[in-house]
Amino acid sequence: MPPSSFNIHAAKSNLSRLVMRAEKGERITIARAGRPVAQLGPAAQSERPRMSPDDPLLNLDRFAADGPGGKMTNKDIDHLLYGHA
């Protein structure tokens, strides 16, 4: 595997390749005059927002209507979903 430490000039010249390596999980040290000054690595993964357990999409059996649209009006649906007419 290629070295994981680069001087600043080499890092600038190979930035795209180094970013690709970092995306795969590798940590790359960037040095000035042989002294480590920075690290390039994978970004922290953000957690997807979770749906509320009360979300209608997770409770289709409570909010489902018979047939194509059923006999519910928009007012009925609003009341079911949001608690108001």
PDB file of N, CA, C and O in Angstrom:
ATOM      1  N   MET A   1       0.855  -1.180   0.000  1.00  0.00           N
ATOM      2  CA  MET A   1       0.000   0.000   0.000  1.00  0.00           C
ATOM      3  C   MET A   1       0.898   1.240   0.000  1.00  0.00           C
ATOM      4  O   MET A   1       1.929   1.254   0.673  1.00  0.00           O
ATOM      5  N   PRO A   2       0.516   2.289  -0.754  1.00  0.00           N
ATOM      6  CA  PRO A   2       1.307   3.514  -0.802  1.00  0.00           C
ATOM      7  C   PRO A   2       1.402   4.159   0.583  1.00  0.00           C
ATOM      8  O   PRO A   2       0.589   3.867   1.460  1.00  0.00           O
ATOM      9  N   PRO A   3       2.385   5.027   0.780  1.00  0.00           N
ATOM     10  CA  PRO A   3       2.566   5.632   2.104  1.00  0.00           C
ATOM     11  C   PRO A   3       1.338   6.413   2.555  1.00  0.00           C
ATOM     12  O   PRO A   3       0.555   6.893   1.735  1.00  0.00           O
ATOM     13  N   SER A   4       1.181   6.532   3.883  1.00  0.00           N
ATOM     14  CA  SER A   4       0.057   7.253   4.450  1.00  0.00           C
ATOM     15  C   SER A   4       0.478   8.614   4.977  1.00  0.00           C
ATOM     16  O   SER A   4      -0.281   9.264   5.696  1.00  0.00           O
ATOM     17  N   SER A   5       1.691   9.054   4.623  1.00  0.00           N
ATOM     18  CA  SER A   5       2.186  10.362   5.040  1.00  0.00           C
ATOM     19  C   SER A   5       2.723  11.089   3.804  1.00  0.00           C
ATOM     20  O   SER A   5       3.509  10.532   3.038  1.00  0.00           O
ATOM     21  N   PHE A   6       2.293  12.330   3.623  1.00  0.00           N
ATOM     22  CA  PHE A   6       2.688  13.121   2.450  1.00  0.00           C
ATOM     23  C   PHE A   6       3.081  14.514   2.887  1.00  0.00           C
ATOM     24  O   PHE A   6       2.491  15.076   3.810  1.00  0.00           O
ATOM     25  N   ASN A   7       4.099  15.081   2.207  1.00  0.00           N
ATOM     26  CA  ASN A   7       4.384  16.481   2.474  1.00  0.00           C
ATOM     27  C   ASN A   7       3.316  17.329   1.793  1.00  0.00           C
ATOM     28  O   ASN A   7       2.575  16.839   0.941  1.00  0.00           O
ATOM     29  N   ILE A   8       3.241  18.590   2.169  1.00  0.00           N
ATOM     30  CA  ILE A   8       2.155  19.445   1.682  1.00  0.00           C
ATOM     31  C   ILE A   8       2.125  19.529   0.160  1.00  0.00           C
ATOM     32  O   ILE A   8       1.053  19.459  -0.441  1.00  0.00           O
ATOM     33  N   HIS A   9       3.291  19.678  -0.471  1.00  0.00           N
ATOM     34  CA  HIS A   9       3.319  19.786  -1.937  1.00  0.00           C
ATOM     35  C   HIS A   9       2.761  18.519  -2.588  1.00  0.00           C
ATOM     36  O   HIS A   9       1.956  18.601  -3.516  1.00  0.00           O
ATOM     37  N   ALA A  10       3.184  17.354  -2.105  1.00  0.00           N
ATOM     38  CA  ALA A  10       2.693  16.090  -2.666  1.00  0.00           C
ATOM     39  C   ALA A  10       1.198  15.934  -2.402  1.00  0.00           C
ATOM     40  O   ALA A  10       0.468  15.434  -3.257  1.00  0.00           O
ATOM     41  N   ALA A  11       0.736  16.358  -1.223  1.00  0.00           N
ATOM     42  CA  ALA A  11      -0.689  16.254  -0.904  1.00  0.00           C
ATOM     43  C   ALA A  11      -1.511  17.127  -1.850  1.00  0.00           C
ATOM     44  O   ALA A  11      -2.558  16.697  -2.334  1.00  0.00           O
ATOM     45  N   LYS A  12      -1.040  18.360  -2.121  1.00  0.00           N
ATOM     46  CA  LYS A  12      -1.764  19.242  -3.049  1.00  0.00           C
ATOM     47  C   LYS A  12      -1.794  18.635  -4.448  1.00  0.00           C
ATOM     48  O   LYS A  12      -2.813  18.701  -5.136  1.00  0.00           O
ATOM     49  N   SER A  13      -0.699  18.057  -4.859  1.00  0.00           N
ATOM     50  CA  SER A  13      -0.615  17.482  -6.208  1.00  0.00           C
ATOM     51  C   SER A  13      -1.473  16.231  -6.369  1.00  0.00           C
ATOM     52  O   SER A  13      -1.866  15.886  -7.484  1.00  0.00           O
ATOM     53  N   ASN A  14      -1.763  15.552  -5.264  1.00  0.00           N
ATOM     54  CA  ASN A  14      -2.506  14.286  -5.323  1.00  0.00           C
ATOM     55  C   ASN A  14      -3.801  14.334  -4.522  1.00  0.00           C
ATOM     56  O   ASN A  14      -4.303  13.298  -4.088  1.00  0.00           O
ATOM     57  N   LEU A  15      -4.340  15.529  -4.327  1.00  0.00           N
ATOM     58  CA  LEU A  15      -5.487  15.672  -3.435  1.00  0.00           C
ATOM     59  C   LEU A  15      -6.658  14.761  -3.817  1.00  0.00           C
ATOM     60  O   LEU A  15      -7.239  14.121  -2.940  1.00  0.00           O
ATOM     61  N   SER A  16      -7.015  14.689  -5.086  1.00  0.00           N
ATOM     62  CA  SER A  16      -8.154  13.845  -5.495  1.00  0.00           C
ATOM     63  C   SER A  16      -7.930  12.390  -5.107  1.00  0.00           C
ATOM     64  O   SER A  16      -8.840  11.737  -4.597  1.00  0.00           O
ATOM     65  N   ARG A  17      -6.735  11.884  -5.342  1.00  0.00           N
ATOM     66  CA  ARG A  17      -6.437  10.490  -4.990  1.00  0.00           C
ATOM     67  C   ARG A  17      -6.465  10.286  -3.471  1.00  0.00           C
ATOM     68  O   ARG A  17      -6.965   9.275  -2.977  1.00  0.00           O
ATOM     69  N   LEU A  18      -5.923  11.261  -2.747  1.00  0.00           N
ATOM     70  CA  LEU A  18      -5.906  11.134  -1.294  1.00  0.00           C
ATOM     71  C   LEU A  18      -7.316  11.172  -0.717  1.00  0.00           C
ATOM     72  O   LEU A  18      -7.619  10.440   0.226  1.00  0.00           O
ATOM     73  N   VAL A  19      -8.177  12.014  -1.271  1.00  0.00           N
ATOM     74  CA  VAL A  19      -9.568  12.066  -0.809  1.00  0.00           C
ATOM     75  C   VAL A  19     -10.258  10.733  -1.082  1.00  0.00           C
ATOM     76  O   VAL A  19     -11.013  10.250  -0.239  1.00  0.00           O
ATOM     77  N   MET A  20     -10.013  10.132  -2.243  1.00  0.00           N
ATOM     78  CA  MET A  20     -10.612   8.821  -2.542  1.00  0.00           C
ATOM     79  C   MET A  20     -10.160   7.772  -1.524  1.00  0.00           C
ATOM     80  O   MET A  20     -10.954   6.938  -1.089  1.00  0.00           O
ATOM     81  N   ARG A  21      -8.891   7.820  -1.150  1.00  0.00           N
ATOM     82  CA  ARG A  21      -8.376   6.873  -0.156  1.00  0.00           C
ATOM     83  C   ARG A  21      -9.030   7.126   1.203  1.00  0.00           C
ATOM     84  O   ARG A  21      -9.384   6.186   1.914  1.00  0.00           O
ATOM     85  N   ALA A  22      -9.184   8.390   1.552  1.00  0.00           N
ATOM     86  CA  ALA A  22      -9.815   8.735   2.829  1.00  0.00           C
ATOM     87  C   ALA A  22     -11.274   8.282   2.846  1.00  0.00           C
ATOM     88  O   ALA A  22     -11.764   7.817   3.875  1.00  0.00           O
ATOM     89  N   GLU A  23     -11.969   8.412   1.716  1.00  0.00           N
ATOM     90  CA  GLU A  23     -13.364   7.957   1.640  1.00  0.00           C
ATOM     91  C   GLU A  23     -13.473   6.470   1.936  1.00  0.00           C
ATOM     92  O   GLU A  23     -14.498   6.006   2.435  1.00  0.00           O
ATOM     93  N   LYS A  24     -12.424   5.725   1.630  1.00  0.00           N
ATOM     94  CA  LYS A  24     -12.434   4.276   1.873  1.00  0.00           C
ATOM     95  C   LYS A  24     -12.020   3.932   3.299  1.00  0.00           C
ATOM     96  O   LYS A  24     -11.940   2.759   3.664  1.00  0.00           O
ATOM     97  N   GLY A  25     -11.755   4.974   4.111  1.00  0.00           N
ATOM     98  CA  GLY A  25     -11.468   4.736   5.517  1.00  0.00           C
ATOM     99  C   GLY A  25     -10.027   4.950   5.930  1.00  0.00           C
ATOM    100  O   GLY A  25      -9.714   4.852   7.117  1.00  0.00           O
ATOM    101  N   GLU A  26      -9.148   5.236   5.000  1.00  0.00           N
ATOM    102  CA  GLU A  26      -7.740   5.408   5.342  1.00  0.00           C
ATOM    103  C   GLU A  26      -7.484   6.783   5.963  1.00  0.00           C
ATOM    104  O   GLU A  26      -8.098   7.772   5.563  1.00  0.00           O
ATOM    105  N   ARG A  27      -6.583   6.841   6.936  1.00  0.00           N
ATOM    106  CA  ARG A  27      -6.143   8.107   7.532  1.00  0.00           C
ATOM    107  C   ARG A  27      -4.805   8.478   6.903  1.00  0.00           C
ATOM    108  O   ARG A  27      -3.878   7.670   6.865  1.00  0.00           O
ATOM    109  N   ILE A  28      -4.719   9.707   6.411  1.00  0.00           N
ATOM    110  CA  ILE A  28      -3.522  10.166   5.731  1.00  0.00           C
ATOM    111  C   ILE A  28      -2.956  11.356   6.502  1.00  0.00           C
ATOM    112  O   ILE A  28      -3.673  12.309   6.808  1.00  0.00           O
ATOM    113  N   THR A  29      -1.670  11.291   6.809  1.00  0.00           N
ATOM    114  CA  THR A  29      -1.001  12.361   7.533  1.00  0.00           C
ATOM    115  C   THR A  29      -0.351  13.307   6.540  1.00  0.00           C
ATOM    116  O   THR A  29       0.288  12.878   5.580  1.00  0.00           O
ATOM    117  N   ILE A  30      -0.524  14.605   6.785  1.00  0.00           N
ATOM    118  CA  ILE A  30       0.110  15.623   5.954  1.00  0.00           C
ATOM    119  C   ILE A  30       1.171  16.298   6.816  1.00  0.00           C
ATOM    120  O   ILE A  30       0.901  16.728   7.937  1.00  0.00           O
ATOM    121  N   ALA A  31       2.397  16.382   6.261  1.00  0.00           N
ATOM    122  CA  ALA A  31       3.529  16.882   7.025  1.00  0.00           C
ATOM    123  C   ALA A  31       4.135  18.122   6.375  1.00  0.00           C
ATOM    124  O   ALA A  31       4.059  18.319   5.162  1.00  0.00           O
ATOM    125  N   ARG A  32       4.737  18.948   7.227  1.00  0.00           N
ATOM    126  CA  ARG A  32       5.507  20.106   6.757  1.00  0.00           C
ATOM    127  C   ARG A  32       6.927  19.909   7.303  1.00  0.00           C
ATOM    128  O   ARG A  32       7.133  19.791   8.510  1.00  0.00           O
ATOM    129  N   ALA A  33       7.877  19.876   6.403  1.00  0.00           N
ATOM    130  CA  ALA A  33       9.290  19.661   6.774  1.00  0.00           C
ATOM    131  C   ALA A  33       9.441  18.388   7.606  1.00  0.00           C
ATOM    132  O   ALA A  33      10.215  18.348   8.562  1.00  0.00           O
ATOM    133  N   GLY A  34       8.691  17.350   7.230  1.00  0.00           N
ATOM    134  CA  GLY A  34       8.796  16.061   7.902  1.00  0.00           C
ATOM    135  C   GLY A  34       8.040  15.965   9.221  1.00  0.00           C
ATOM    136  O   GLY A  34       8.035  14.907   9.850  1.00  0.00           O
ATOM    137  N   ARG A  35       7.394  17.064   9.657  1.00  0.00           N
ATOM    138  CA  ARG A  35       6.651  17.073  10.926  1.00  0.00           C
ATOM    139  C   ARG A  35       5.154  16.997  10.643  1.00  0.00           C
ATOM    140  O   ARG A  35       4.632  17.850   9.927  1.00  0.00           O
ATOM    141  N   PRO A  36       4.445  16.000  11.184  1.00  0.00           N
ATOM    142  CA  PRO A  36       3.000  15.886  10.939  1.00  0.00           C
ATOM    143  C   PRO A  36       2.263  17.138  11.431  1.00  0.00           C
ATOM    144  O   PRO A  36       2.465  17.592  12.557  1.00  0.00           O
ATOM    145  N   VAL A  37       1.396  17.688  10.549  1.00  0.00           N
ATOM    146  CA  VAL A  37       0.641  18.891  10.923  1.00  0.00           C
ATOM    147  C   VAL A  37      -0.863  18.732  10.743  1.00  0.00           C
ATOM    148  O   VAL A  37      -1.629  19.520  11.297  1.00  0.00           O
ATOM    149  N   ALA A  38      -1.309  17.726   9.976  1.00  0.00           N
ATOM    150  CA  ALA A  38      -2.744  17.548   9.731  1.00  0.00           C
ATOM    151  C   ALA A  38      -3.013  16.107   9.340  1.00  0.00           C
ATOM    152  O   ALA A  38      -2.113  15.357   8.961  1.00  0.00           O
ATOM    153  N   GLN A  39      -4.300  15.745   9.448  1.00  0.00           N
ATOM    154  CA  GLN A  39      -4.725  14.417   9.005  1.00  0.00           C
ATOM    155  C   GLN A  39      -5.935  14.537   8.101  1.00  0.00           C
ATOM    156  O   GLN A  39      -6.817  15.370   8.309  1.00  0.00           O
ATOM    157  N   LEU A  40      -5.949  13.689   7.100  1.00  0.00           N
ATOM    158  CA  LEU A  40      -7.094  13.587   6.198  1.00  0.00           C
ATOM    159  C   LEU A  40      -7.695  12.208   6.445  1.00  0.00           C
ATOM    160  O   LEU A  40      -6.985  11.202   6.433  1.00  0.00           O
ATOM    161  N   GLY A  41      -8.995  12.168   6.667  1.00  0.00           N
ATOM    162  CA  GLY A  41      -9.641  10.888   6.937  1.00  0.00           C
ATOM    163  C   GLY A  41     -11.095  10.933   6.537  1.00  0.00           C
ATOM    164  O   GLY A  41     -11.583  11.960   6.065  1.00  0.00           O
ATOM    165  N   PRO A  42     -11.794   9.824   6.721  1.00  0.00           N
ATOM    166  CA  PRO A  42     -13.208   9.772   6.339  1.00  0.00           C
ATOM    167  C   PRO A  42     -14.041  10.704   7.217  1.00  0.00           C
ATOM    168  O   PRO A  42     -13.765  10.866   8.406  1.00  0.00           O
ATOM    169  N   ALA A  43     -15.044  11.302   6.628  1.00  0.00           N
ATOM    170  CA  ALA A  43     -15.969  12.157   7.379  1.00  0.00           C
ATOM    171  C   ALA A  43     -16.851  11.291   8.258  1.00  0.00           C
ATOM    172  O   ALA A  43     -17.151  10.146   7.920  1.00  0.00           O
ATOM    173  N   ALA A  44     -17.260  11.841   9.380  1.00  0.00           N
ATOM    174  CA  ALA A  44     -18.172  11.126  10.272  1.00  0.00           C
ATOM    175  C   ALA A  44     -19.507  10.933   9.562  1.00  0.00           C
ATOM    176  O   ALA A  44     -20.020  11.845   8.913  1.00  0.00           O
ATOM    177  N   GLN A  45     -20.050   9.753   9.695  1.00  0.00           N
ATOM    178  CA  GLN A  45     -21.338   9.452   9.073  1.00  0.00           C
ATOM    179  C   GLN A  45     -22.458  10.034   9.919  1.00  0.00           C
ATOM    180  O   GLN A  45     -22.534   9.785  11.122  1.00  0.00           O
ATOM    181  N   SER A  46     -23.315  10.800   9.293  1.00  0.00           N
ATOM    182  CA  SER A  46     -24.446  11.349  10.035  1.00  0.00           C
ATOM    183  C   SER A  46     -25.548  10.294  10.102  1.00  0.00           C
ATOM    184  O   SER A  46     -25.774   9.539   9.157  1.00  0.00           O
ATOM    185  N   GLU A  47     -26.216  10.269  11.236  1.00  0.00           N
ATOM    186  CA  GLU A  47     -27.289   9.300  11.425  1.00  0.00           C
ATOM    187  C   GLU A  47     -28.566   9.837  10.786  1.00  0.00           C
ATOM    188  O   GLU A  47     -28.905  11.009  10.945  1.00  0.00           O
ATOM    189  N   ARG A  48     -29.252   8.987  10.079  1.00  0.00           N
ATOM    190  CA  ARG A  48     -30.520   9.395   9.467  1.00  0.00           C
ATOM    191  C   ARG A  48     -31.530   9.728  10.546  1.00  0.00           C
ATOM    192  O   ARG A  48     -31.601   9.036  11.562  1.00  0.00           O
ATOM    193  N   PRO A  49     -32.312  10.778  10.342  1.00  0.00           N
ATOM    194  CA  PRO A  49     -33.345  11.082  11.331  1.00  0.00           C
ATOM    195  C   PRO A  49     -34.352   9.933  11.402  1.00  0.00           C
ATOM    196  O   PRO A  49     -34.744   9.362  10.385  1.00  0.00           O
ATOM    197  N   ARG A  50     -34.744   9.623  12.593  1.00  0.00           N
ATOM    198  CA  ARG A  50     -35.689   8.518  12.789  1.00  0.00           C
ATOM    199  C   ARG A  50     -37.120   9.034  12.738  1.00  0.00           C
ATOM    200  O   ARG A  50     -37.414  10.151  13.163  1.00  0.00           O
ATOM    201  N   MET A  51     -37.995   8.198  12.212  1.00  0.00           N
ATOM    202  CA  MET A  51     -39.415   8.551  12.162  1.00  0.00           C
ATOM    203  C   MET A  51     -40.028   8.313  13.537  1.00  0.00           C
ATOM    204  O   MET A  51     -39.665   7.372  14.243  1.00  0.00           O
ATOM    205  N   SER A  52     -40.950   9.172  13.897  1.00  0.00           N
ATOM    206  CA  SER A  52     -41.670   9.015  15.154  1.00  0.00           C
ATOM    207  C   SER A  52     -42.497   7.735  15.088  1.00  0.00           C
ATOM    208  O   SER A  52     -43.033   7.409  14.030  1.00  0.00           O
ATOM    209  N   PRO A  53     -42.612   6.996  16.203  1.00  0.00           N
ATOM    210  CA  PRO A  53     -43.432   5.777  16.189  1.00  0.00           C
ATOM    211  C   PRO A  53     -44.899   6.069  15.883  1.00  0.00           C
ATOM    212  O   PRO A  53     -45.649   5.170  15.502  1.00  0.00           O
ATOM    213  N   ASP A  54     -45.307   7.334  16.050  1.00  0.00           N
ATOM    214  CA  ASP A  54     -46.696   7.710  15.761  1.00  0.00           C
ATOM    215  C   ASP A  54     -46.895   8.135  14.313  1.00  0.00           C
ATOM    216  O   ASP A  54     -48.012   8.478  13.924  1.00  0.00           O
ATOM    217  N   ASP A  55     -45.842   8.121  13.511  1.00  0.00           N
ATOM    218  CA  ASP A  55     -45.954   8.557  12.126  1.00  0.00           C
ATOM    219  C   ASP A  55     -46.961   7.677  11.387  1.00  0.00           C
ATOM    220  O   ASP A  55     -46.893   6.452  11.481  1.00  0.00           O
ATOM    221  N   PRO A  56     -47.884   8.282  10.662  1.00  0.00           N
ATOM    222  CA  PRO A  56     -48.899   7.500   9.937  1.00  0.00           C
ATOM    223  C   PRO A  56     -48.312   6.455   8.989  1.00  0.00           C
ATOM    224  O   PRO A  56     -48.922   5.407   8.776  1.00  0.00           O
ATOM    225  N   LEU A  57     -47.140   6.723   8.421  1.00  0.00           N
ATOM    226  CA  LEU A  57     -46.542   5.751   7.501  1.00  0.00           C
ATOM    227  C   LEU A  57     -46.129   4.467   8.208  1.00  0.00           C
ATOM    228  O   LEU A  57     -46.032   3.416   7.574  1.00  0.00           O
ATOM    229  N   LEU A  58     -45.883   4.541   9.521  1.00  0.00           N
ATOM    230  CA  LEU A  58     -45.530   3.344  10.279  1.00  0.00           C
ATOM    231  C   LEU A  58     -46.756   2.674  10.884  1.00  0.00           C
ATOM    232  O   LEU A  58     -46.652   1.611  11.496  1.00  0.00           O
ATOM    233  N   ASN A  59     -47.897   3.289  10.715  1.00  0.00           N
ATOM    234  CA  ASN A  59     -49.141   2.774  11.303  1.00  0.00           C
ATOM    235  C   ASN A  59     -50.249   2.722  10.263  1.00  0.00           C
ATOM    236  O   ASN A  59     -51.368   3.171  10.506  1.00  0.00           O
ATOM    237  N   LEU A  60     -49.927   2.176   9.119  1.00  0.00           N
ATOM    238  CA  LEU A  60     -50.898   2.160   8.021  1.00  0.00           C
ATOM    239  C   LEU A  60     -52.174   1.413   8.389  1.00  0.00           C
ATOM    240  O   LEU A  60     -53.251   1.747   7.896  1.00  0.00           O
ATOM    241  N   ASP A  61     -52.063   0.407   9.252  1.00  0.00           N
ATOM    242  CA  ASP A  61     -53.271  -0.336   9.619  1.00  0.00           C
ATOM    243  C   ASP A  61     -54.267   0.562  10.359  1.00  0.00           C
ATOM    244  O   ASP A  61     -55.474   0.334  10.275  1.00  0.00           O
ATOM    245  N   ARG A  62     -53.783   1.577  11.080  1.00  0.00           N
ATOM    246  CA  ARG A  62     -54.685   2.504  11.785  1.00  0.00           C
ATOM    247  C   ARG A  62     -55.255   3.558  10.852  1.00  0.00           C
ATOM    248  O   ARG A  62     -56.356   4.061  11.077  1.00  0.00           O
ATOM    249  N   PHE A  63     -54.506   3.899   9.797  1.00  0.00           N
ATOM    250  CA  PHE A  63     -54.899   5.013   8.943  1.00  0.00           C
ATOM    251  C   PHE A  63     -55.378   4.582   7.558  1.00  0.00           C
ATOM    252  O   PHE A  63     -55.732   5.429   6.737  1.00  0.00           O
ATOM    253  N   ALA A  64     -55.394   3.285   7.291  1.00  0.00           N
ATOM    254  CA  ALA A  64     -55.792   2.805   5.977  1.00  0.00           C
ATOM    255  C   ALA A  64     -57.286   2.991   5.748  1.00  0.00           C
ATOM    256  O   ALA A  64     -58.084   2.923   6.683  1.00  0.00           O
ATOM    257  N   ALA A  65     -57.649   3.221   4.510  1.00  0.00           N
ATOM    258  CA  ALA A  65     -59.057   3.353   4.132  1.00  0.00           C
ATOM    259  C   ALA A  65     -59.389   2.245   3.133  1.00  0.00           C
ATOM    260  O   ALA A  65     -58.544   1.854   2.329  1.00  0.00           O
ATOM    261  N   ASP A  66     -60.601   1.752   3.188  1.00  0.00           N
ATOM    262  CA  ASP A  66     -61.012   0.693   2.276  1.00  0.00           C
ATOM    263  C   ASP A  66     -61.166   1.248   0.864  1.00  0.00           C
ATOM    264  O   ASP A  66     -61.711   2.331   0.648  1.00  0.00           O
ATOM    265  N   GLY A  67     -60.667   0.468  -0.082  1.00  0.00           N
ATOM    266  CA  GLY A  67     -60.833   0.835  -1.490  1.00  0.00           C
ATOM    267  C   GLY A  67     -59.968   2.018  -1.892  1.00  0.00           C
ATOM    268  O   GLY A  67     -59.161   2.507  -1.101  1.00  0.00           O
ATOM    269  N   PRO A  68     -60.143   2.480  -3.138  1.00  0.00           N
ATOM    270  CA  PRO A  68     -59.339   3.600  -3.635  1.00  0.00           C
ATOM    271  C   PRO A  68     -59.805   4.915  -3.009  1.00  0.00           C
ATOM    272  O   PRO A  68     -60.633   5.623  -3.582  1.00  0.00           O
ATOM    273  N   GLY A  69     -59.276   5.230  -1.847  1.00  0.00           N
ATOM    274  CA  GLY A  69     -59.662   6.469  -1.176  1.00  0.00           C
ATOM    275  C   GLY A  69     -60.728   6.259  -0.136  1.00  0.00           C
ATOM    276  O   GLY A  69     -60.941   7.126   0.711  1.00  0.00           O
ATOM    277  N   GLY A  70     -61.400   5.141  -0.175  1.00  0.00           N
ATOM    278  CA  GLY A  70     -62.440   4.852   0.800  1.00  0.00           C
ATOM    279  C   GLY A  70     -63.527   5.905   0.786  1.00  0.00           C
ATOM    280  O   GLY A  70     -63.718   6.610  -0.205  1.00  0.00           O
ATOM    281  N   LYS A  71     -64.232   6.001   1.887  1.00  0.00           N
ATOM    282  CA  LYS A  71     -65.333   6.954   1.987  1.00  0.00           C
ATOM    283  C   LYS A  71     -64.954   8.134   2.870  1.00  0.00           C
ATOM    284  O   LYS A  71     -65.814   8.913   3.282  1.00  0.00           O
ATOM    285  N   MET A  72     -63.678   8.261   3.156  1.00  0.00           N
ATOM    286  CA  MET A  72     -63.226   9.353   4.022  1.00  0.00           C
ATOM    287  C   MET A  72     -63.059  10.636   3.212  1.00  0.00           C
ATOM    288  O   MET A  72     -62.577  10.622   2.079  1.00  0.00           O
ATOM    289  N   THR A  73     -63.465  11.727   3.817  1.00  0.00           N
ATOM    290  CA  THR A  73     -63.266  13.029   3.180  1.00  0.00           C
ATOM    291  C   THR A  73     -61.916  13.584   3.640  1.00  0.00           C
ATOM    292  O   THR A  73     -61.305  13.055   4.569  1.00  0.00           O
ATOM    293  N   ASN A  74     -61.463  14.634   2.995  1.00  0.00           N
ATOM    294  CA  ASN A  74     -60.217  15.271   3.407  1.00  0.00           C
ATOM    295  C   ASN A  74     -60.304  15.742   4.855  1.00  0.00           C
ATOM    296  O   ASN A  74     -59.321  15.681   5.593  1.00  0.00           O
ATOM    297  N   LYS A  75     -61.479  16.209   5.256  1.00  0.00           N
ATOM    298  CA  LYS A  75     -61.694  16.666   6.624  1.00  0.00           C
ATOM    299  C   LYS A  75     -61.522  15.495   7.599  1.00  0.00           C
ATOM    300  O   LYS A  75     -60.907  15.652   8.654  1.00  0.00           O
ATOM    301  N   ASP A  76     -62.063  14.324   7.249  1.00  0.00           N
ATOM    302  CA  ASP A  76     -61.915  13.134   8.093  1.00  0.00           C
ATOM    303  C   ASP A  76     -60.441  12.726   8.221  1.00  0.00           C
ATOM    304  O   ASP A  76     -59.968  12.380   9.303  1.00  0.00           O
ATOM    305  N   ILE A  77     -59.740  12.776   7.107  1.00  0.00           N
ATOM    306  CA  ILE A  77     -58.327  12.390   7.103  1.00  0.00           C
ATOM    307  C   ILE A  77     -57.517  13.365   7.957  1.00  0.00           C
ATOM    308  O   ILE A  77     -56.680  12.937   8.752  1.00  0.00           O
ATOM    309  N   ASP A  78     -57.758  14.675   7.802  1.00  0.00           N
ATOM    310  CA  ASP A  78     -57.069  15.670   8.627  1.00  0.00           C
ATOM    311  C   ASP A  78     -57.317  15.419  10.103  1.00  0.00           C
ATOM    312  O   ASP A  78     -56.401  15.503  10.920  1.00  0.00           O
ATOM    313  N   HIS A  79     -58.557  15.112  10.437  1.00  0.00           N
ATOM    314  CA  HIS A  79     -58.893  14.858  11.846  1.00  0.00           C
ATOM    315  C   HIS A  79     -58.152  13.620  12.370  1.00  0.00           C
ATOM    316  O   HIS A  79     -57.632  13.622  13.486  1.00  0.00           O
ATOM    317  N   LEU A  80     -58.113  12.575  11.554  1.00  0.00           N
ATOM    318  CA  LEU A  80     -57.402  11.354  11.949  1.00  0.00           C
ATOM    319  C   LEU A  80     -55.919  11.603  12.138  1.00  0.00           C
ATOM    320  O   LEU A  80     -55.338  11.167  13.132  1.00  0.00           O
ATOM    321  N   LEU A  81     -55.295  12.306  11.187  1.00  0.00           N
ATOM    322  CA  LEU A  81     -53.857  12.496  11.214  1.00  0.00           C
ATOM    323  C   LEU A  81     -53.407  13.579  12.176  1.00  0.00           C
ATOM    324  O   LEU A  81     -52.398  13.424  12.863  1.00  0.00           O
ATOM    325  N   TYR A  82     -54.147  14.669  12.227  1.00  0.00           N
ATOM    326  CA  TYR A  82     -53.677  15.833  12.960  1.00  0.00           C
ATOM    327  C   TYR A  82     -54.546  16.190  14.175  1.00  0.00           C
ATOM    328  O   TYR A  82     -54.199  17.090  14.939  1.00  0.00           O
ATOM    329  N   GLY A  83     -55.649  15.503  14.352  1.00  0.00           N
ATOM    330  CA  GLY A  83     -56.492  15.736  15.511  1.00  0.00           C
ATOM    331  C   GLY A  83     -57.345  16.976  15.439  1.00  0.00           C
ATOM    332  O   GLY A  83     -57.894  17.415  16.450  1.00  0.00           O
ATOM    333  N   HIS A  84     -57.464  17.546  14.257  1.00  0.00           N
ATOM    334  CA  HIS A  84     -58.351  18.713  14.096  1.00  0.00           C
ATOM    335  C   HIS A  84     -59.045  18.608  12.746  1.00  0.00           C
ATOM    336  O   HIS A  84     -58.630  17.851  11.869  1.00  0.00           O
ATOM    337  N   ALA A  85     -60.082  19.364  12.606  1.00  0.00           N
ATOM    338  CA  ALA A  85     -60.864  19.308  11.369  1.00  0.00           C
ATOM    339  C   ALA A  85     -60.370  20.315  10.366  1.00  0.00           C
ATOM    340  O   ALA A  85     -60.913  20.407   9.265  1.00  0.00           O
TER     341      ALA A  85
END
